[in-house]
Amino acid sequence: MPRRAGLTTRGQAFLGAGLTLIIAGVGLGLRDFTRVGALICLLPLVALLLDRKPLAVRVTREVQPATVEVGEVAYVQVTYVHEGPGTTSLLLATEPVPPDCGASPRATLGALGPGGARALRYAVQPQHRGRRLLGPTMILARDPFGLTARYVPVGRAHELLVVPRTWPLEHVRARGGPTGSEGERPYVISTRGDEDQSVREYRDGDDRRRIHWPATARTGEFMVRHEDRPGRRRAVVILDTRASAFPGPGGTGRAGFEWAVSAATSIVVHLISEGYAVTLVTGGVSIGGEDASGDAITTGDPADAARTFLAHGAIVETSKRPSLSLAIASARAIVTAAALMVLVVGDEPQLAAGDNDDLHELAALRPPGGDCRAIVVRSSNDPVSPTLELLRRAGWAATAAHPSSGIPEAWTAVTRPKMAAGAP
C-alpha cells in the first residue's frame, strides 16, 4: 500500500533547531551544544523511521442510493474500525470525492483502541453523468509527539453511477397510417396455444428439449419450437454521437450533447413505461429491445430494462467518427419491425453543402408507414436548419431544440397530431 510520509512543522522546527545547535557547538567549540543538537535532530528522524507500521483500520462504505440522476443527492455512510492491537496515534480521515460532487469531507478519528470505531456521514450531489469514484479514504496519522505525519490510503474506492436526468413525457399519440404504423403494428398476439408455435432451424445453445421431431424428420435438419410471446409494440431510438454534430464555442457543443443524451434516455424510459420493446442505438451499439426476428435481447422486466438503458446513458460519449454508418448498420435490421422510430440528432453544419450522405441515408431509413419522429439539437440560433428540413422532407415529424429548451416540450412538439403529420 503506498504511503506518503514526512515531517510536520514541529518536526521541521526540531530538525532546524538541532542543526543550529550543532553548527554553534562546532563553531564555538562547545561539545555539549553539539551533543544536544544531535539528539534533537535524531528525534524527528527516528520517529520518521519507526512510524512505518501499517494501519489496521477497516473501512466500509455504503452509498444510498447506489445510482442517482444528475443533480440528485446520494448519502454516504463510512465506518472506520481499528482491528489491530494497541492504540493508534491520532488519526484524521479525508474522503476524496470528485470536484463536481462537492467538497471532500474530513473527520477526526482520534486515537482508536482495539475494536474502536468511528463513523462519518456526508452527502454528494453530482452535477455530471458518468462513473464517480468515492474514496479510498486518506488517513493522516501522526506520531505521539506530532513530529511526523503520513497519509495512508485505506480501503477501496466506491463507484457511484450518475445517470442522465429523465423527464416525464406526454403519452405517445399514435399516427394513423397504412400497415406497419401503430394502427396495425408489427407484433404478434399470443394465446399460448399449439397454434402459436412455429419452428426454426436449431442454433447452438438452444435447449434440446425444444426440438420439434416431426419437423426434424420432414426437413432432415434439427428444428426447434419457437413460441411466440405476447405482443409488444417495438420502438427504435437512435442517438447521434458524432462530435461534429455538436459544435460550438464555450462548451455549447458539450451542452448540446448532454441535452441529447438526457432526451434520448427520457424517451426510452417513457416508451418502456408505455409497453414498448425498445432498442437504443448509439454510434453503432444497439442496447435492449427485440431484434427483427423477435428474439428477446433484454429482460422482460420493464424496471430492469430501464436500468440497463440508464446505465448505458451514463457512459455514452461522442465519437470522432464523422459518419453515421455504424448506427445505420445497427438500426437497419430492426427498423422494419418497429412501429415507432425516434431520432435525436445534432444539427449538421456541412449538410447544406451536400457533404453528408449518411444523414440522407438515415432520413430514408424508416419503417414502412411507421411513426417517425426526430428532435434536432442545435447549438446556434440560426433560423435555417438543413438537418431539420431534410428530415421533414423525408416524412419525419421533426422539431428543433436548443440546450436551453425543455425536453418535455420538444417531445410534445413531435407527438401532437399536427406535428406528427410532418408539418413545419
C-alpha positions in Angstrom: 0.0 0.0 0.0 1.6 3.3 -1.0 2.3 5.8 1.8 3.3 9.4 1.8 5.2 10.4 5.0 7.0 13.5 6.1 7.9 15.8 8.9 5.3 18.1 10.4 6.0 21.8 11.0 7.0 20.8 14.6 9.3 18.1 13.3 11.0 20.5 10.8 11.4 23.0 13.7 13.1 20.4 15.8 15.4 19.5 12.9 16.3 23.1 12.3 17.0 23.8 15.9 19.2 20.7 16.2 21.2 21.7 13.2 21.6 25.2 14.6 23.0 23.8 17.9 25.4 21.5 16.0 26.8 24.4 14.0 27.1 26.6 17.0 28.7 23.9 19.0 31.3 23.2 16.3 32.0 26.9 15.8 32.3 27.7 19.4 34.0 24.5 20.4 31.2 23.6 22.8 30.7 19.8 22.6 27.6 19.9 24.8 25.8 22.0 22.3 26.8 19.6 19.6 25.5 16.6 21.5 22.2 18.2 22.4 21.8 19.3 18.7 22.5 15.8 17.5 19.9 14.4 19.9 17.3 17.0 18.8 18.0 16.1 15.1 17.6 12.4 15.8 14.2 12.7 17.4 12.2 13.5 14.2 14.4 11.2 12.1 13.9 8.3 14.4 10.1 9.0 14.6 10.0 9.1 10.8 11.8 5.7 10.6 9.8 4.0 13.3 6.4 5.2 12.2 6.1 2.7 9.4 3.7 0.0 10.8 0.6 -0.4 8.7 -2.7 0.9 9.9 -5.1 -1.9 10.8 -8.2 0.1 10.0 -11.0 -1.4 8.1 -13.2 0.9 6.1 -16.7 0.1 5.0 -18.7 2.5 2.8 -22.4 2.4 2.0 -24.0 4.7 -0.6 -27.7 5.2 -0.8 -29.0 5.2 -3.5 -26.3 3.4 -5.5 -27.4 5.1 -8.7 -28.6 8.7 -8.9 -29.6 11.1 -11.6 -27.7 14.3 -12.3 -28.4 16.8 -9.6 -29.8 14.3 -7.1 -28.3 13.7 -3.7 -26.7 10.5 -2.5 -25.8 9.8 1.1 -22.6 8.1 2.1 -22.1 6.3 5.4 -18.4 5.5 6.1 -17.4 3.4 9.1 -13.8 3.1 10.4 -12.9 0.1 12.7 -9.5 -0.5 14.3 -8.7 -4.2 14.1 -5.2 -4.2 15.4 -3.7 -4.5 18.9 -2.9 -1.4 21.0 -4.0 2.1 20.4 -3.4 4.1 17.2 -1.9 7.5 17.1 -4.2 10.5 16.4 -6.0 9.9 13.1 -7.6 12.3 10.7 -9.7 10.9 7.8 -10.4 12.6 4.5 -12.9 11.2 2.0 -11.8 12.2 -1.6 -14.8 12.9 -3.8 -14.8 14.3 -7.4 -15.0 18.1 -7.7 -18.5 18.1 -9.2 -19.9 16.2 -6.3 -18.9 18.7 -3.6 -16.1 19.3 -1.1 -14.1 16.4 0.3 -15.3 15.8 3.9 -12.9 15.3 6.8 -13.4 13.6 10.2 -11.2 13.5 13.3 -11.0 9.9 14.3 -8.7 10.5 17.3 -6.8 7.6 18.8 -8.6 4.2 18.3 -8.2 1.4 20.7 -8.7 -2.3 19.8 -12.1 -2.6 18.2 -12.7 1.1 18.3 -14.9 2.5 15.6 -15.9 5.9 14.3 -18.5 6.8 11.6 -18.8 9.6 9.1 -21.9 10.5 7.1 -21.9 13.0 4.2 -23.9 13.8 1.1 -22.7 14.2 -2.5 -24.6 15.9 -5.3 -23.0 15.1 -8.7 -23.6 17.6 -11.5 -22.4 15.5 -14.4 -23.3 12.0 -15.5 -20.8 9.1 -15.5 -19.0 6.9 -13.0 -17.8 8.7 -9.9 -15.3 7.2 -7.5 -15.7 8.0 -3.8 -12.6 7.2 -1.8 -10.4 5.4 -1.0 -10.1 7.1 2.4 -6.9 9.0 3.1 -5.9 8.8 6.7 -3.5 11.2 8.2 -1.6 9.5 11.1 0.8 11.4 13.5 3.3 10.1 16.0 2.5 10.8 19.7 4.9 13.8 19.7 3.5 15.3 16.5 6.8 15.3 14.7 5.8 13.2 11.7 2.7 12.7 9.6 1.9 10.2 6.9 -1.0 9.9 4.5 -2.2 6.3 4.1 -5.0 5.2 1.6 -7.2 2.8 3.4 -10.0 0.6 1.9 -11.3 0.7 -1.7 -13.0 3.3 -3.8 -16.7 3.0 -4.2 -18.3 3.6 -7.6 -21.4 5.8 -7.8 -23.2 5.7 -11.1 -24.7 9.0 -12.2 -27.3 8.6 -14.9 -28.8 11.3 -17.1 -31.7 13.2 -15.8 -35.0 11.9 -17.2 -38.2 13.8 -17.6 -41.9 12.8 -17.6 -43.2 12.9 -21.1 -46.5 13.1 -22.8 -48.4 9.9 -23.8 -47.4 8.5 -27.2 -50.2 9.5 -29.6 -50.2 7.0 -32.4 -50.2 8.2 -36.0 -52.7 6.8 -38.4 -51.3 5.2 -41.5 -51.0 2.1 -43.5 -50.0 -1.3 -42.3 -46.9 -1.0 -40.2 -48.0 2.1 -38.4 -49.4 1.9 -34.9 -52.8 1.3 -36.5 -51.6 -2.2 -37.4 -48.4 -2.7 -35.5 -45.9 -5.4 -36.5 -46.3 -7.5 -33.4 -47.8 -10.8 -32.6 -50.6 -11.6 -30.0 -50.2 -15.0 -28.5 -52.7 -17.1 -26.6 -50.1 -19.7 -25.8 -51.8 -22.5 -27.7 -50.2 -25.0 -30.0 -51.1 -22.8 -32.9 -48.8 -20.1 -31.5 -45.7 -22.3 -32.0 -43.6 -22.1 -35.1 -40.4 -23.9 -35.9 -37.0 -22.7 -37.0 -33.6 -24.2 -37.5 -31.6 -25.4 -34.5 -29.0 -22.9 -33.2 -26.0 -23.5 -31.0 -27.2 -23.1 -27.4 -30.8 -24.0 -28.0 -32.5 -26.2 -25.4 -32.6 -29.7 -27.0 -35.9 -30.3 -25.2 -37.4 -27.8 -27.7 -36.5 -29.9 -30.7 -39.6 -30.4 -32.9 -39.2 -34.0 -34.0 -41.9 -34.1 -36.7 -40.4 -31.1 -38.4 -36.9 -32.5 -38.0 -38.0 -35.8 -39.7 -39.6 -33.8 -42.5 -36.7 -31.5 -43.3 -33.8 -33.7 -42.4 -32.3 -31.0 -40.1 -32.8 -30.3 -36.5 -35.7 -27.9 -35.9 -36.8 -26.3 -32.6 -40.1 -24.9 -31.4 -40.2 -21.2 -31.5 -43.0 -19.9 -29.2 -44.5 -16.5 -29.9 -44.6 -14.3 -26.9 -47.4 -11.9 -26.1 -47.3 -9.0 -28.5 -45.2 -5.8 -27.6 -45.0 -2.7 -29.7 -41.5 -2.1 -30.9 -39.6 1.1 -31.0 -36.1 2.2 -32.1 -34.4 5.2 -30.6 -31.2 6.4 -32.3 -28.9 8.8 -30.5 -26.4 10.8 -32.7 -22.9 10.5 -31.1 -20.9 12.4 -33.7 -18.7 15.1 -32.2 -19.0 17.1 -35.4 -22.8 17.3 -34.9 -22.5 19.1 -31.6 -20.2 22.0 -32.4 -20.0 25.4 -30.7 -17.5 27.5 -28.7 -17.6 28.0 -25.0 -18.9 24.5 -24.3 -22.2 24.8 -26.1 -21.4 21.7 -28.1 -21.0 19.7 -25.0 -24.2 21.1 -23.5 -26.0 20.1 -26.7 -24.8 16.5 -26.4 -25.7 16.3 -22.7 -29.2 17.6 -23.6 -29.4 14.9 -26.4 -28.4 12.1 -24.0 -31.0 13.2 -21.4 -33.6 13.5 -24.2 -32.9 10.0 -25.6 -32.9 8.3 -22.2 -36.1 10.1 -21.2 -37.8 8.9 -24.4 -36.5 5.4 -23.9 -37.7 5.1 -20.3 -41.1 6.7 -21.3 -41.6 4.2 -24.1 -40.8 1.3 -21.8 -43.4 2.5 -19.4 -45.9 2.5 -22.2 -45.2 -1.1 -23.1 -42.8 -0.7 -26.0 -39.9 -3.1 -26.6 -37.2 -0.5 -27.2 -33.9 -0.7 -28.9 -31.4 2.2 -28.3 -28.8 2.7 -31.0 -25.8 4.9 -30.1 -22.9 5.1 -32.6 -23.4 1.6 -33.8 -24.0 0.0 -30.4 -27.5 -1.5 -30.0 -28.9 -1.8 -26.5 -32.0 -3.7 -25.5 -35.3 -4.2 -27.1 -36.1 -7.0 -29.6 -34.5 -7.7 -32.9 -36.3 -8.2 -36.2 -36.7 -12.0 -35.6 -38.4 -11.4 -32.3 -35.7 -12.9 -30.1 -35.6 -11.1 -26.8 -32.4 -9.2 -26.0 -33.3 -7.6 -22.7 -35.1 -8.8 -19.7 -38.9 -8.8 -19.7 -39.0 -6.7 -16.5 -39.5 -3.0 -17.6 -37.7 -1.8 -14.4 -34.6 -3.9 -15.2 -34.8 -2.7 -18.9 -34.9 0.9 -17.8 -32.0 0.5 -15.5 -30.0 -1.1 -18.4 -30.7 1.9 -20.6 -29.9 4.4 -17.9 -26.6 2.8 -17.1 -25.6 3.0 -20.8 -26.7 6.6 -20.9 -24.4 7.3 -18.0 -21.3 6.4 -20.0 -22.1 7.1 -23.7 -19.8 9.7 -25.2 -19.3 11.5 -28.5 -17.2 9.8 -31.2 -14.7 11.5 -33.6 -16.0 9.3 -36.4 -17.6 11.7 -39.0 -20.2 9.3 -40.3 -23.4 7.6 -39.1 -22.7 4.4 -41.0 -22.3 2.3 -37.8 -25.6 3.5 -36.4 -27.3 2.9 -39.7 -25.9 -0.6 -39.9 -27.0 -1.4 -36.4 -30.5 0.0 -36.9 -31.2 -1.4 -40.4 -32.0 -4.9 -39.2 -34.6 -3.8 -36.6 -36.2 -0.7 -38.2 -38.5 -2.7 -40.4 -40.0 -4.4 -37.3 -40.6 -1.1 -35.4 -43.9 0.7 -35.1 -42.1 3.8 -33.8 -38.7 5.3 -34.7 -37.3 8.3 -32.8 -34.1 10.1 -33.8 -32.2 12.5 -31.5 -29.6 14.1 -33.8 -27.3 17.1 -33.8 -27.5 19.7 -36.4 -25.0 19.1 -39.2 -23.4 22.3 -40.3 -22.0 20.8 -43.5 -25.3 19.3 -44.7 -26.1 22.4 -46.9 -23.0 21.7 -48.9 -24.1 18.1 -49.5 -21.2 16.6 -47.6 -23.2 14.2 -45.5 -24.6 11.3 -47.4 -25.1 9.3 -44.2 -27.7 11.7 -42.9 -29.6 11.4 -46.1 -29.5 7.6 -45.8 -30.6 7.8 -42.2 -33.5 10.0 -43.1 -34.6 7.4 -45.6 -34.2 4.6 -43.0 -37.7 4.4 -41.6 -40.3 1.6 -41.1 -42.8 1.3 -44.0 -45.7 3.5 -42.9 -44.3 3.7 -39.4 -44.3 6.6 -36.9 -41.0 8.5 -37.3 -40.1 11.4 -35.1 -36.9 13.4 -34.8 -35.5 16.1 -32.5 -32.7 18.1 -34.0 -30.4 19.6 -31.3 -29.0 22.9 -32.3 -26.1 24.8 -30.8 -26.8 28.1 -32.7 -29.8 30.3 -33.1 -29.6 30.3 -36.9 -33.2 30.1 -38.2 -32.1 27.8 -41.1 -31.6 24.1 -40.2 -30.7 21.9 -43.2 -31.0 18.8 -41.0 -34.5 19.7 -39.9 -35.6 20.4 -43.4 -34.1 17.2 -44.7 -36.0 15.1 -42.1 -39.3 16.8 -42.8 -39.0 16.4 -46.5 -38.4 12.6 -45.8 -41.7 12.4 -43.9 -40.4 12.7 -40.3 -42.3 14.6 -37.6 -39.3 16.8 -36.7 -38.7 19.8 -34.4 -35.6 21.8 -33.4 -34.4 22.2 -29.9 -31.7 24.1 -28.1 -29.8 23.0 -24.9 -31.8 25.6 -23.1 -35.1 24.1 -24.4 -37.3 21.8 -22.3 -37.2 18.1 -23.2 -40.9 17.5 -22.5 -41.8 20.5 -24.8 -39.6 19.0 -27.6 -41.3 15.6 -27.2 -44.7 17.2 -27.2 -43.9 19.0 -30.5 -43.3 15.7 -32.3 -46.2 13.9 -30.5 -49.2 16.1 -31.2 -51.2 15.2 -34.3 -50.3 18.3 -36.3 -46.6 17.8 -35.9 -46.9 14.0 -36.4 -48.0 14.8 -39.9 -44.7 16.4 -40.6 -46.0 20.0 -40.6 -43.2 22.6 -40.1 
